[in-house]
């Protein structure tokens, strides 16, 4: 029977070892996937920055184009205003020219009718010679002024014609530039829209990758905890090296002083003793002040000797805790209970069921924590147990 149990234990350890190896390999693969995803995430994040930079350049280009369009519109307004002034001036000049042409026509007609008789009449009318000279000089002055005025009118007309042509050419140039700028603005608007679509796509990809990384990291945490538990299980001493208690307390010593029971007591529950009194707890600097007996849940817990219950409540770190006073400063403590069956003030006999095995108080495995104390000082329970 013992050989069968050992074979079953070995088989269980082999299966656990195989599971541990498989889970370890799965964890390694999972971490590789997370690292690869982080690398892709960094690349995608870099692409997002590049897309944002490109979007910035497009928007700056659009702003520059708008500024140019505004400048061109202002130039067009100025050119249009100049053209309007020139057209107004042209109308005034045309009116003056028409008036002068009418006057000139009359003068030419009179001159045609009279020829040079006006000059002869001045000479033959026996007028004062000085007066005649002054009048002749006046006629000459009028003739020269008329010729200069006609020349000025011709120059102004030519200048007006040239300015009008230049203004029209400028208006055509501005219109052409506006068409080009509108086309460029349309192109840049399209580019901006495409960049924004790219940026949105990259942001969505980042969100999906971030969600995937979160899921994988949660899987990694769960798997790490599983492997940690498997590692602890595999690192435990084999069952044959763990002391096991099979004896239970009884009432045969009731009535005797507790100090006389040293070396004659039995532990309160059947189970494996997984620690030594005074040794350091795993992953801690705290020493064991009692024993932990690993046992299946709901097993009955027995009082090691007669006494009175002085504490029966939940205590942080110990879960459902029960304490029995045995007199003369001796006490026994029972922790991690699933249930407590006694109340404070109850009298109990040796071997009487006082609670049931559990894992209360956050303990990782089911069992009973047991202490003996004298005047508050912990005692090694194994020195009080019958061998």
Secondary structure, 3 states (H helix, E strand, C coil): CHHHHHHHHHHHHHHHHHHHHHHHHHHHHHHHHHHHHHHHHHHHHHHHHHHHHHHHHHHHHHHHHHHHHHHHHHHHHHHHHHHHHHHHHHHHHHHHHHHHHHHHHHHHHHHHHHCCHHHHHHHHCCCCHHHHHHHHHHHHHHHHHHHHHHHHHHHHHHHHHHHHHHHHHHHHHHHHHHHHHHHHHHHHHHHHHHHHHHHHHHHHHHHHHHHHHHHHHHHHHHHHHHHHHHHHHHHCCCHHHCEEECCCCCCCCCCCCHHHHCCCECCCCCEEECCCCCCECCCCCCECCCEEEECCCCCEEECCCCEEEEEEEEECCCEEEEEEEEECCEEEEEEEECEECCCCCCEECCCCEEEECECHHHCCCCEEEEEEEECCEEECHHHCECC
